[in-house]
Amino acid sequence: GTIRLGNVSGGLELLDLAKAEEYFLLASRYAQADSPQDAARSYLAASWAAYCQGKMGPALTHVEQAIELDPRLAEAFFQAGKLYMALREPDSALPLLGRAIELDKCYALKAAADGDFRRYEVDLREFLDGLREEKTRQIRSALEASFKQFEFWLSRSREAREDPLV
């Protein structure tokens, strides 16, 4: 599948996206019982091959299978979001991107540079701002709880009460 998907050092005569998709699907079926994570990566690659052919329905089906097999595969969530953006469904895409970012923060940068996401730059920016604000609230809440606990222990420490720097 990888050879048929093409690469920078290979000749174009080997490029065959339909065959790549077919081979990745075969690999995923063979790996599914013994190695679900490998099967998930093969479904993800089949999804990419389908996307490159403009076959959005199969691409979505393949990436959903990847997510089902490995719910920690951040790239699969990103790919699903990308597909929904390509289908002009940002409301479906952005929560998937959010899951990818939750697993790996670098997907925020990848989305910002991706053509399918950039078509909806305003939606993407608002979504990322919302994620940032939510994380800020979570951090602030955790810090406030830590400060309260710190103050509690300081108020009970004789050494802290006698130290002029505290």
N, C-alpha and C positions, 0 to 999 in steps of 0.2 A: 504494500500500500504506500509506504513512504517513497519508494522509487517512482511509482506511478503518479504521486502527488507532485513530483518535481523538486529540484533543488538547484542551487546556484552552480554546482560543479557538473551536473548531469546534462546530457543532451536533451533537447526538446522532443526528440523522437520517442523518449520514454514516457513523456507526459500523457496521462490518460486519466482524467478525473473520475470518470465512471468506473473504470477498473479499480482505481484507488479506493473509492467508496465501497465497492464490492469486496475487495480484499480486507479492508478494515472491518467490515461487518462479519466476514468469515472469522477473522482473528478474534473479534469480540465474542462470537458464539462459542468458539473453542475454549477461550479463556474463562468464560463466565462461571463455570462450576468450580474451577481450581483457583482462579485468581481474579476476583471481581474488580479489583482496582485496575489491573491490566485491561480487563474487558471494558471498563469505563473509559480508559484512555483511548482504546480502539474505537469505541462509539463516538467519542469526542472528535477523533480524526475523521471518521466517516461523516460526521456532521459538517466538518470544515470542507471536505471534498464536495458534499452536496451543496453547501452554501456557494462554493466557487462555481458550481454549475448553474446557480440560480434556482435550485430546487429547495425552496424554503420549507415546504411541508415535511419532506423527509429529513431535512437538516434539523428541524425542531424535534421530530420523533427520535432521532439518534441522540441528540444532546439530552433529551429528557431521560432516555435510557441510561446515559452516562451518569446523570445526577442521581437516579434511583440506585445505581450500583455503588456509587461513591459520593455521598453527600458532603464530603470534605474537599472535593475537587473544584477549587475556586475557578479554574479556567472554564469549566463546564457552565457555571453560573454566568460568567462573563459572556461566553459564547451564546447562551440562551438570550441574554439581554441584548446582545448585538443583533441577533436574528429578529427579535421583536422590534428593535429600532429600524432595521431594514424593512420590516413589514409596516412601518409607520404606526406602531403601537407603543409609544413611550410609557404609558401607564402600566403596561405589562412588563416592559423592559427594566424600568428603574428599580423595582424591588429585587429583581434578580441581580442587578448590578450591586445593590446594597448587600446582598448575601456574599457576593464575590469579595467586596471590600471588607466585609466582616472577617472573612477568612484570610485575606491578604490585602493590606492597605494600598499596595502598589496598583491595584486595579482602578483606583480613582484616577491616577495619572494615565493609565492605559486608555481609559474611557475618554478622557479629555483630548487624547490625540487620535482617537478612532473616528473615521469618516462617518460611520453609521450613527454614532452617538453625537457627533458634532452637528449633524443636521438639526438636532433638537438642543442646541447649546443652551438656550434659556432654561428649558426644563431640566437639563443636566446640572446647570449651575445652581438652580433652586434646590434640587435634590441633594447635591453635595453640601450646600450651605446648611440644609436641614440636618444632614448627618453630623456635620461639624458642631452645630448648636446642641444637638442631642448628646454628643460625646462630651462637650464642655459642661453641660448640666450634670452628667454622670460623674465627671471628674470633680466638679465643684462639690457635689453632694458627698463624695468619698472623702475629700479633703476636710470638709466641715466636720464630718463624723470623727476623723482622725484628730483634728484640733480639739474637739470636745473631750475626747479620751485623754489626750495629752494634758489638757487643762485640769482634768479630774485628778490625774496622777501627780501633777505638779502641786496641786492644792493639798495633797496629803503627804508630800515629801518634806521632811524637816530641812534637809539640805537645800532644797529648792526655795523654801520660804526664807532661808537665811542668806541665800546668794543674791547680792544686789544686781547681778546681770540678768537674773531670771525674772 
